[in-house]
Amino acid sequence: MCTGRAKGGREIERSQYAEAVELNNWNYKRNQKLYRTRQEINEHIFGTIKRKWGYNYTNLIGLEKVNGEWSLILGVNSPLHLDIHCGVVHPC
C-alpha cells in the first residue's frame, strides 16, 4: 500500500503475469532485430489466415480440440504456401 494522500493511501495491484511481461519486455529490448524477424515470418501466417480466410475464432471448445482445429487450418496453409513460393503445381 502506498501512503501519502490525505485520505489514506492507494493500492497498486500487479497482475499474476507481471513478471512474465517484464521479462518479455526486457528480452524484446535486448533482441529487437530477432523479434522483428519473428513478426515478419511467423505472424504473417496468422494474419493471412485471419484476414484472407476470415478465420477469426475457433468453432470448438477445449485446448485439445482447438489445437486440432488449428492443426487442420495450418495443414491446409502449408501446401498453399509451397504452391506460391516454390512453384509447385498441382491439378485443380
GIQUI-V752652 format. One record per pair of residues at least 4 apart in sequence whose C-alpha atoms are under 6 Angstrom apart, sorted by the first residue. I is the first residue (numbers start at 0). J is the second residue. Records with the same first field share a line. If there is no record, write none. Layout:
BEGIN
I: J  J
END
This chain:
BEGIN
0: 9  10
1: 8  9
2: 8
4: 8
27: 31
37: 41
38: 42
39: 43
46: 50
47: 51
48: 52  54
49: 53  54  55
59: 65
62: 66
69: 73
70: 74
81: 85
82: 86  87
END
